[in-house]
Amino acid sequence: MAMNIPRAPGFAQMLKEGAKNYQGLEEAIYRNISACKELAETTRSAYGPNGMNKMVINHIEKLFVTNDAATILKELEVQHPAAKMLVLASQQMEQEVGDGTNFVMVFAGALLEYAEDILRMGLSPTEVIEGYEVALKKTLEILPDLVCGSMKDMKNLEEVTQAIRTAVMSKQYGNEDFLAKLISQACSSVLSKTATFNVDNVRVTKILGSGILGSSVLQGMVFKKNVEGSINRVEKAKIAVYSCPVDSSHTETKGTVLIKSAAELMNYSKGEENALENQIKAIADTGVNVVVSGGKVGDMALHFLNKHNLMVVRLNSKWDVRRLARTVGATVLPRMTPPTSQEMGNCDNVFMDEVGDTPVIIFKQESEENAISTVVIRGSTDNIMDDIERAVDDGVNTFKALTKDKRFVPGAGATEIELAHRLSSYSETIPGLAQYAVKQYAQAFEALPRALADNAGVKATEVLSKLYAAHQDGQKGVGFDIDAEGAEVKDVVEAGIWDAFLTKYWAIKLATNAAITVLRVDQIIMAKPAGGPKVRQPGGADNDDD
């Protein structure tokens, strides 16, 4: 008779052996909150202009040195399911607005931290969630009252520079004025008359050498490449863009040719050469003087292209081919046929240049209305240039947010303290246990100015009490400003530190939803992992000689 092996009682007996099950406040909710707090704490020290950099080495051993939360979270590959929810909220923020990812992490972490306090006091998760939902609704009602200004003209460089300066400052403190000016030039030049803006239209090219202040903006596109032929400058260019190789065409099927004499061999090669030359001459006769190819350029084709004074540019990426075609107004042709006047692109200047010791090909447009502009970033190391690129990306995304909603709210923690102050007052008017959750929600807003103060090396409690005192007196625009003279509490609206309304709106919404989702989980069920046991690692070698 086989022995009856007893199995674990309860829910575990229904699952396969090796499956895990956690439930209740202690095992599921507090465990999840703890993981989320740890993750939020990691990115918290990178928040604000004085945020510290993180050195992240990803799975392929690439090194990142940055304080950009989106990059840190993407490269970390977080495995914990609850912490992953915060990462997903942060990624959604990156897609929706392109900035404010760290705000989402810090605020969601603070919401969960304060939720844990009242859960331990005896409130149920349902009551906390209900209170948080009420608080979120009230916050989004208060937020429009805090608007301190709006953009009047998206083409006005000074106004745009001031608007995106704060977003750039959090990544590149000290270089914000210079970079904001470059970004505003690049963005304003590609803004269409209908005020539609595509982030993809502002390109970035990184060229090693010089310093940040050597960076510049070009109307058009820049490629880190050499030209293929001998011609390296064309003015008033007419451009033909091909996605195929520029070479003699080969037949689909294989055949054998029997050649009996040298004359026959000469005639055979001559026929092929003549066919290729006629093709290239037909292209040149249309007025084209620049040929761009997405494939290889054959040696014989290159000889005839030089003979007919055609400049040749080869691009390896099909995306680059498409973007260039959009920039110059050309149609990408799949076969080497002469383009019609509608399929041809136009560019004021196409030339080869050297930036530092890097050869570049520049497609430069002189007109004011452009399809694409390029920010050429200079820097001493690749890591520095990557970080500047992230700052440029944040600035461009803030510009995009402003094309959708032109309103601003005060930055530097002023908006958060005003929301905390108003929500605290509002919480006292709510009956029932939900008021405790609303109060905690209000306190969670303190985490952001507190992080700014901590990262600047100032006593956070002192800063918060000064901010609360100012907001109690009705000074809505008072925040914590970190400038060259030192960190102090002052009116940040006058100092020109503004945040885009959309950034705050979405950050608060996504962070609250992520925190509520984590609080809704009361049981974690992990199925048995697939596959057999892990392969044993080879141990150290036995030294038989000893």
C-alpha positions in Angstrom: 0.0 0.0 0.0 1.5 3.4 -1.0 2.1 5.9 1.7 -0.1 8.9 1.8 2.1 12.0 1.8 0.3 14.9 3.5 0.3 18.2 1.6 0.3 21.8 2.8 -3.2 22.8 4.0 -5.4 25.6 2.6 -4.9 27.3 -0.8 -1.4 25.8 -1.3 -2.8 22.2 -1.6 -4.6 23.2 -4.8 -1.4 24.3 -6.5 1.5 22.4 -8.0 4.4 21.7 -5.7 6.8 24.6 -5.9 4.1 27.2 -6.3 4.1 30.1 -3.8 1.2 31.9 -2.2 1.2 35.1 0.0 -1.9 36.7 1.3 -3.3 39.2 3.8 -1.8 42.5 5.0 1.4 41.2 6.4 2.4 38.9 3.6 1.1 40.7 0.5 0.3 44.4 1.0 3.2 45.4 3.4 5.6 43.3 1.3 4.5 45.1 -1.9 4.7 48.5 -0.2 8.2 47.8 1.1 9.5 46.9 -2.4 7.9 50.0 -3.9 9.4 52.2 -1.2 12.8 50.8 -1.8 12.6 51.5 -5.6 11.2 55.1 -5.0 14.1 55.7 -2.5 16.5 54.8 -5.3 15.3 57.4 -7.7 14.5 60.0 -5.0 18.1 61.0 -4.6 18.3 61.8 -8.3 15.3 64.3 -8.1 15.8 68.0 -8.9 18.7 70.0 -10.2 21.1 68.8 -7.4 20.0 65.2 -7.8 22.9 62.7 -7.7 23.8 60.6 -10.7 23.4 56.8 -10.7 25.9 54.5 -12.3 23.9 51.7 -14.0 25.5 48.8 -15.8 22.9 46.9 -17.8 22.6 43.3 -18.9 25.1 43.8 -21.8 27.5 45.6 -19.5 26.9 49.0 -21.1 27.6 51.8 -18.6 25.1 54.6 -17.9 25.9 57.6 -15.7 22.7 59.6 -15.3 20.0 61.1 -13.0 17.2 60.5 -15.5 14.7 58.2 -13.8 13.3 56.9 -17.1 16.7 55.6 -18.2 17.6 54.2 -14.7 14.4 52.2 -14.5 14.6 51.0 -18.1 18.1 49.6 -17.7 17.6 48.2 -14.2 15.0 45.6 -15.4 13.0 45.5 -12.2 11.6 42.0 -11.4 9.4 42.5 -8.4 5.7 42.5 -9.7 4.5 45.4 -7.4 7.6 47.6 -8.1 7.0 46.8 -11.8 3.7 48.6 -11.5 5.4 51.8 -10.5 7.9 51.3 -13.3 5.0 50.9 -15.8 3.4 54.1 -14.5 6.7 55.9 -14.9 7.1 54.5 -18.5 3.5 55.7 -19.3 4.5 59.2 -18.1 7.5 59.0 -20.4 5.2 58.2 -23.4 2.5 60.6 -22.5 4.5 63.7 -21.7 8.2 62.7 -21.9 9.2 64.3 -18.6 8.3 64.0 -14.9 9.1 60.3 -14.6 10.9 60.8 -11.3 8.0 62.8 -9.9 5.8 59.7 -10.5 8.2 57.4 -8.7 8.8 59.7 -5.7 5.1 60.6 -5.3 3.8 57.0 -5.7 6.4 55.8 -3.2 5.3 58.5 -0.7 1.6 57.6 -1.2 2.4 54.0 -0.3 4.6 54.9 2.6 1.8 57.1 4.2 -0.8 54.4 3.3 1.2 51.9 5.3 1.0 54.1 8.4 -2.8 54.2 8.4 -3.1 50.6 7.5 -1.1 49.7 10.6 -3.4 52.0 12.6 -6.3 49.8 11.6 -7.9 51.2 8.5 -8.8 48.7 5.8 -7.2 49.0 2.3 -10.6 49.7 0.8 -11.0 52.8 3.0 -7.5 54.0 2.1 -8.2 53.5 -1.6 -11.5 55.4 -1.3 -9.8 58.3 0.4 -7.1 58.4 -2.2 -9.6 58.5 -5.0 -11.5 61.4 -3.3 -8.2 63.2 -2.8 -7.1 62.7 -6.5 -10.4 64.1 -7.7 -10.1 67.2 -5.5 -6.4 67.7 -6.5 -7.3 67.7 -10.2 -10.0 70.3 -9.4 -7.6 72.5 -7.4 -4.7 72.3 -10.0 -6.2 74.7 -12.6 -6.5 77.4 -9.8 -2.7 77.3 -9.4 -2.0 78.2 -13.0 0.5 81.1 -13.0 0.7 81.9 -16.7 0.5 80.6 -20.2 2.4 80.6 -23.5 1.3 83.3 -25.9 3.5 82.7 -29.0 5.1 79.3 -29.6 7.5 81.0 -32.2 8.8 83.5 -29.7 12.3 82.2 -28.8 12.6 84.1 -25.5 9.3 82.9 -24.3 9.9 79.3 -25.3 13.4 79.3 -23.8 11.9 80.5 -20.5 9.2 77.8 -20.6 11.5 74.8 -21.2 14.4 76.1 -19.0 13.0 74.4 -15.8 12.8 70.9 -17.5 16.4 71.2 -18.8 17.6 72.5 -15.4 16.7 69.3 -13.6 19.1 67.3 -15.9 21.8 69.8 -16.8 22.0 72.3 -13.9 24.3 75.2 -14.9 23.9 74.8 -18.6 20.1 75.2 -18.7 20.1 78.7 -20.3 22.4 77.6 -23.2 20.7 74.3 -23.9 17.1 75.8 -23.5 18.0 78.3 -26.2 19.3 75.6 -28.6 16.2 73.5 -28.0 13.8 76.4 -28.5 15.5 77.3 -31.8 15.3 73.7 -33.0 11.6 73.3 -31.9 10.3 76.6 -33.1 11.8 76.1 -36.6 10.0 72.8 -37.2 6.6 74.0 -35.7 4.2 74.0 -38.6 1.6 76.8 -39.3 -1.1 74.5 -37.9 0.9 74.4 -34.5 1.3 70.6 -34.8 4.6 69.4 -33.5 6.2 66.0 -33.9 9.0 65.1 -31.4 10.7 63.0 -34.1 11.4 66.2 -36.2 14.1 67.3 -33.8 17.1 65.1 -34.3 20.2 64.8 -32.2 23.7 64.0 -33.4 26.5 63.5 -30.9 30.1 64.3 -32.0 32.9 63.7 -29.6 35.2 66.6 -28.7 35.1 70.3 -27.7 32.6 70.9 -24.8 28.9 71.4 -24.2 29.2 75.1 -25.2 30.4 73.9 -28.7 26.9 72.5 -29.4 24.8 74.1 -32.1 21.5 73.8 -34.1 21.3 73.2 -37.8 18.1 73.4 -40.0 18.2 70.1 -41.8 19.9 66.8 -41.2 23.4 65.9 -40.1 24.9 62.4 -40.7 28.2 61.2 -39.3 29.5 59.8 -42.7 31.8 60.4 -45.6 30.5 61.0 -49.1 31.0 58.0 -51.5 32.3 59.8 -54.6 34.7 62.7 -55.3 32.0 65.5 -55.2 31.5 66.8 -51.7 29.5 70.1 -52.0 26.4 71.0 -54.0 24.3 74.2 -53.8 20.6 74.3 -54.7 20.6 70.6 -54.7 18.0 68.4 -56.5 17.9 65.1 -54.7 16.9 61.6 -55.8 16.4 59.1 -52.9 16.6 55.4 -53.6 15.9 52.6 -51.1 17.7 50.1 -53.4 21.5 49.7 -54.1 22.9 51.9 -56.8 24.6 49.3 -58.9 24.1 47.3 -62.1 21.0 45.2 -61.9 21.4 41.4 -61.7 18.9 38.9 -63.1 16.9 36.8 -60.7 17.9 33.5 -62.3 21.4 32.2 -62.8 22.7 31.5 -66.3 25.9 30.4 -68.0 27.5 32.4 -70.8 30.0 30.8 -73.0 32.6 33.3 -74.3 35.0 32.1 -77.1 37.2 35.1 -77.7 38.6 38.3 -76.1 36.4 40.4 -78.4 33.2 38.7 -77.1 34.4 39.3 -73.5 34.9 43.0 -74.2 31.5 43.3 -75.8 29.8 41.5 -73.0 31.3 43.8 -70.3 30.7 46.8 -72.6 27.0 46.1 -72.9 26.6 45.9 -69.1 28.6 49.1 -68.6 26.6 51.0 -71.3 23.3 49.9 -69.7 24.5 51.2 -66.3 25.8 54.5 -67.8 22.5 55.1 -69.6 20.6 54.6 -66.3 22.8 57.1 -64.5 22.8 59.6 -67.4 19.0 59.5 -67.5 19.0 60.4 -63.8 21.5 63.2 -64.3 19.4 64.5 -67.3 16.4 65.2 -65.0 18.5 67.8 -63.2 19.4 65.7 -60.2 22.8 66.5 -58.7 22.7 64.5 -55.4 21.9 60.7 -55.2 21.0 59.2 -51.8 21.0 55.4 -51.5 19.8 53.1 -48.8 21.9 50.2 -50.2 25.4 49.7 -51.4 27.0 51.8 -54.2 28.9 49.7 -56.7 32.4 50.7 -58.0 31.3 50.9 -61.6 28.2 52.9 -60.7 30.4 55.2 -58.6 32.7 55.8 -61.6 29.7 56.9 -63.8 28.2 59.0 -61.0 31.5 60.9 -60.7 31.7 61.2 -64.5 28.2 62.9 -64.5 29.1 65.2 -61.5 26.6 63.6 -59.1 27.2 63.7 -55.4 26.6 60.3 -53.7 25.5 59.7 -50.1 24.9 56.3 -48.7 22.7 55.8 -45.6 22.7 52.5 -43.7 19.4 53.0 -41.9 16.1 52.8 -43.7 14.7 55.3 -41.0 17.4 57.8 -41.9 16.4 57.4 -45.6 12.7 58.1 -44.8 13.5 61.1 -42.5 15.8 62.6 -45.1 13.2 62.1 -47.8 10.7 64.0 -45.5 13.2 66.8 -44.9 13.9 67.5 -48.5 10.4 66.7 -49.8 11.5 63.7 -51.9 9.8 60.4 -52.6 11.8 57.2 -51.8 12.1 55.2 -55.1 12.4 51.4 -54.9 14.2 51.1 -58.3 16.9 53.0 -60.1 14.6 55.0 -62.4 14.9 58.7 -63.3 12.7 60.7 -60.8 9.9 63.0 -61.9 9.9 66.6 -60.7 7.3 65.6 -58.0 9.6 62.8 -56.7 12.7 64.9 -56.5 13.7 66.6 -53.3 15.2 70.1 -52.9 17.8 71.3 -50.5 19.6 74.7 -50.3 23.0 73.2 -49.4 24.4 69.7 -49.3 28.1 69.6 -48.2 30.6 67.6 -46.4 32.3 69.1 -43.3 34.5 68.1 -40.4 33.3 68.7 -36.8 36.3 68.0 -34.6 37.9 65.1 -36.5 34.6 63.5 -37.4 33.5 63.8 -41.1 29.8 64.8 -41.4 27.4 65.3 -44.3 25.0 68.2 -43.8 21.7 68.7 -45.6 21.1 72.4 -44.7 17.9 74.3 -45.4 18.0 78.1 -45.4 14.2 78.7 -45.3 12.3 79.4 -42.0 9.8 76.7 -42.4 11.6 73.3 -42.0 10.6 69.7 -41.7 13.5 68.7 -39.5 16.2 70.4 -37.4 19.2 68.8 -35.8 20.9 69.6 -32.5 24.6 68.8 -32.8 25.8 67.9 -29.3 29.5 68.2 -28.4 31.1 66.7 -25.3 34.3 65.2 -23.9 32.9 61.7 -23.2 30.1 59.6 -24.6 28.4 59.5 -21.1 28.3 63.3 -20.9 26.8 63.5 -24.4 24.2 60.8 -23.6 23.1 62.8 -20.6 22.9 66.0 -22.6 20.8 64.1 -25.1 18.3 63.2 -22.3 18.1 66.8 -21.3 17.4 67.8 -24.9 14.8 65.1 -25.1 13.1 66.4 -21.9 13.1 70.0 -23.3 11.6 68.9 -26.7 8.9 66.9 -24.9 8.0 69.9 -22.7 7.7 71.9 -25.9 5.3 69.3 -27.2 3.3 69.3 -24.0 3.0 73.1 -24.3 1.6 72.8 -27.9 -1.2 70.8 -26.4 -1.8 72.9 -23.2 -0.1 76.3 -22.9 -0.6 76.7 -19.2 2.1 76.7 -16.4 2.0 76.0 -12.7 4.8 77.2 -10.3 7.8 74.9 -10.0 10.4 74.2 -7.3 7.8 72.5 -4.9 5.4 75.5 -4.8 2.6 73.6 -6.5 3.0 70.6 -4.2 3.0 72.6 -1.0 -0.1 74.6 -2.1 -1.9 71.3 -2.9 -0.8 69.8 0.5 -2.1 72.9 2.3 -5.5 73.0 0.5 -6.0 69.2 0.8 -5.3 69.2 4.5 -8.0 71.9 5.0 -10.4 69.9 2.7 -9.8 66.6 4.6 -11.3 68.1 7.8 -14.6 68.7 5.9 -14.9 65.0 5.0 -17.0 62.7 7.3 -15.9 59.1 8.0 -12.6 57.3 8.0 -11.7 58.5 4.4 -10.5 61.8 5.8 -7.4 60.1 7.3 -6.5 58.8 3.8 -7.0 62.3 2.3 -4.8 63.8 5.0 -2.1 61.3 4.3 -2.5 62.0 0.5 -1.9 65.7 1.3 1.2 64.9 3.4 2.6 62.7 0.5 3.0 65.9 -1.6 5.6 67.1 1.0 7.9 64.3 -0.3 8.8 66.3 -3.4 10.0 69.6 -1.8 11.6 67.5 0.9 13.6 65.5 -1.8 14.7 68.9 -3.4 15.9 70.1 0.0 17.6 66.9 1.0 19.5 66.7 -2.4 20.6 70.3 -2.0 22.0 69.5 1.4 19.5 71.8 3.3 17.5 70.9 6.4 14.2 69.7 4.9 12.0 70.3 8.0 13.1 73.9 8.1 12.4 74.5 4.4 8.9 72.8 4.7 7.9 75.0 7.7 9.0 78.2 5.8 7.0 77.0 2.7 3.9 76.2 4.8 4.1 79.6 6.5 4.3 81.5 3.2 1.4 79.5 1.7 -0.7 80.0 4.8 -0.3 83.8 4.1 -1.7 83.2 0.6 1.6 83.3 -1.4 0.8 80.6 -3.9 4.0 81.0 -5.9 6.6 80.5 -3.1 8.9 77.5 -3.6 12.4 76.3 -2.8 14.8 77.8 -5.3 18.4 76.5 -5.7 20.4 79.2 -7.5 24.0 80.4 -7.6 23.6 82.4 -4.4 22.4 79.4 -2.4 19.2 77.6 -1.7 16.3 79.7 -0.3 12.6 79.9 -0.1 11.2 82.6 -2.4 8.6 83.5 -5.1 9.6 81.1 -7.9 7.1 82.5 -10.4 9.1 85.8 -10.5 12.3 83.7 -10.7 11.0 82.0 -13.8 10.8 78.5 -12.5 7.6 77.0 -14.1 6.4 73.5 -14.8 4.1 72.6 -17.6 0.5 72.1 -16.5 0.2 68.8 -18.4 3.3 67.4 -16.7 1.9 67.9 -13.2 -1.6 66.8 -14.2 -0.5 63.4 -15.7 2.2 62.8 -13.0 -0.3 63.1 -10.2 -2.9 61.0 -12.0 -0.5 58.2 -13.0 1.3 58.1 -9.6 -2.0 57.9 -7.7 -3.4 55.2 -10.0 -0.2 53.1 -9.6 -0.3 53.4 -5.8 -4.0 52.4 -5.7 -3.3 49.4 -7.9 -0.6 48.2 -5.5 -3.0 48.7 -2.5 -5.7 46.7 -4.2 -3.6 43.5 -4.3 -4.3 41.3 -1.3 -2.9 38.0 -2.5 0.2 37.0 -4.5 0.1 33.6 -6.2 3.2 32.5 -8.0 3.0 29.4 -10.2 5.8 26.8 -10.2 8.6 28.2 -12.4 8.9 26.4 -15.8 11.9 24.2 -16.6 13.9 21.8 -14.5 16.3 22.6 -11.7 19.0 25.1 -12.3 22.3 23.9 -13.8 25.0 23.6 -11.1 27.9 26.0 -11.5 31.3 24.3 -11.8 33.2 24.5 -8.5 36.8 25.4 -8.1 39.4 23.0 -9.6 40.7 20.2 -7.3 44.4 20.5 -6.7 45.6 16.9 -6.7 49.2 17.9 -6.5 48.9 19.1 -2.9 
